[in-house]
């Protein structure tokens, strides 16, 4: 990789977490020419509890390999500071926990098998909107151009920051 190349796709998805990989999978499955850009090489560690809700399993068509399921969940109990412990149970609540590194890796490979062009280990540094396309610029100078862009790059989103979509944070370091 590297060397200031220009790649053109119908859609570029930035971020190979569950949202990005599922979007890339759905698009590629329908014949859309899609690139899925992930800044880390997969599998990569992810600080997350790995809870997958019923709705998430349903989006995957109930098709989740057993090896990805760490624990099945049938209810939740919260212990509050006053000592009370309300319990919740529902078929439509959280269903399983999974290791996010393995889960995301599985979803990315699934998108790739459907036809998405997966690019790993290449951070997007900037995104620009031009009159007829969107450009995602990578750390090594490559440019991924598309008609549409999906920003699925998480809480510290380069996409939202580049496009001015992130609300300004208040400076919490000053007190008084």
N, C-alpha and C positions, 0 to 999 in steps of 0.2 A: 504494500500500500504506500501511498504518499506520492508526491511529485506534481502537485497542482493540476489534477485532472478535473474535468467537468463531466458529471453524470446527469442524465435527464431521466426522470420518472414521472408517472402520472401523480403519484402521492409519495411523500417522504414522511416517515414516522420517526420521531426523535424520542428514544427511550424504549428499552426492551423489558420493562416490567410487565405486569399483567395487562394493564390498559393498552400499552403500545403493541404488545405481541398479539393480543386478541384482535385489535384493530387491523394490524398487518395481515393476520390470518384470514379474517373475514374479507378483506379487500382482495388479497391474492386468490382466495377460493373462488372469487367472482371474476377472475381474469384481469384484475387491475394490476398494472405494472407498479410495484411498490418496493421502496427501499426502507429497511428497518435499521436505524443507526443506534448503536449502543456504545457508550464511552468506555466501558470495561469489557474485558474478555469474559465470556461465560463458561462455566458457572462462576458467579462472583458472590461474595458475602453480602448480606443485606440485613441491617438491623431491623428486624420485624418479627412480630409474634407468629406470623404465618397463618392467621385465621382466614378461612375461606367460607364465605356465607353460602347458604342454600342457593341464592340467586347466581353466584359465581359458578357453582357446579352446574346449574341449569344452563348458563351461557355456554359452557363447554360441552353441552349435550350429555351431561352425566358421564362423559368419557374421560375419566382421570385414572391413570394407571395406579394400581394398588400400592406400588412401591413409593409413591409420593405422599401417601396418607400416613402421617405420624400418629394422629389420635383422632377418634371420632368424638364429637361433642353433642350432648343431648340437652344441655341446660347450662345455666350460669348462676353463680351465687356471689353476691357482692357483700363484703363485710364493711359496714360503715363505721365511722369513728364513734358513734353512739352505741355500737355493739349490735345493732340490728343487722340481719342478714337476709335481705330479700332474694328470692330465687326466681329465675325465669326459665321456662322451657317452651320450646316450640319447634315444630318441624321446619319452620322457615327462618330459624335463627342460624347462628354459626354452626356449620356442619362438621368441619374438619380443621386440623392444623397441619401445616406442611412446612418443610424447610424451604425458605424462599429462594435460596440459591438453586436447589434442584427443581423447584416449581417453575421459576422464571426460565431456567435453561430448557426445560421440557417445552414450555410454551413458545420460546424462540425457535427451537428446532421444528416444532409443529408448523409455525408460520413459514419457515424456510421450505419445508416439504410441500407446502401449499403453493409455493412459487415466489414468496417474498425474497428479496435480495438482502441478506443479513450482513451487516458490516459491524464487526466487533472491535473494541479497543481503539476507537477513534472518536474522541470528544468533539462535539459541535461547540464552536466558540461564539458564533454569531448567526443570526437569521435576519434576512432582509426581504422586504416585499418590493418587487419591481412591478412595472405596469402589466406584464404578462406572465409573471412567474414568481415563485417564492424560492429563495436561495438559502441553503443551510451550508455555512462555511465551517470546515473542520480544522482541527489543530494543526494539521500538516499542510493546509492550503488547498485541499480538495474542495470542490463545490458540488453540492447535490441540489439540482434544480427540479422543480415540480410545479404542477398546476395547483396542488393542494398540499398542505402540511398539517400533520397532527403532532401537537406538542404533548408528549406523554412522559416528560423527563422529570417529573416529581416536584417536590417542594422547593428545591433550589433551581427551578427551571430556567435554563438559558433561553429557551423559546419565549417565555413570557417576559423575561427581563429585556431581551433584544427588541421585542415588539412593543414595549411600554405597557404591557398588560398587567404587570405586577403592581399592586397597590404599594404606595410608599410606606415603609415601616417607620414607626415613631422611634426616636432615639431613647432607648430605655436606660442608657448609661448615666444620664443626668438625673439627679434626684433633687427635688426642691423647686 
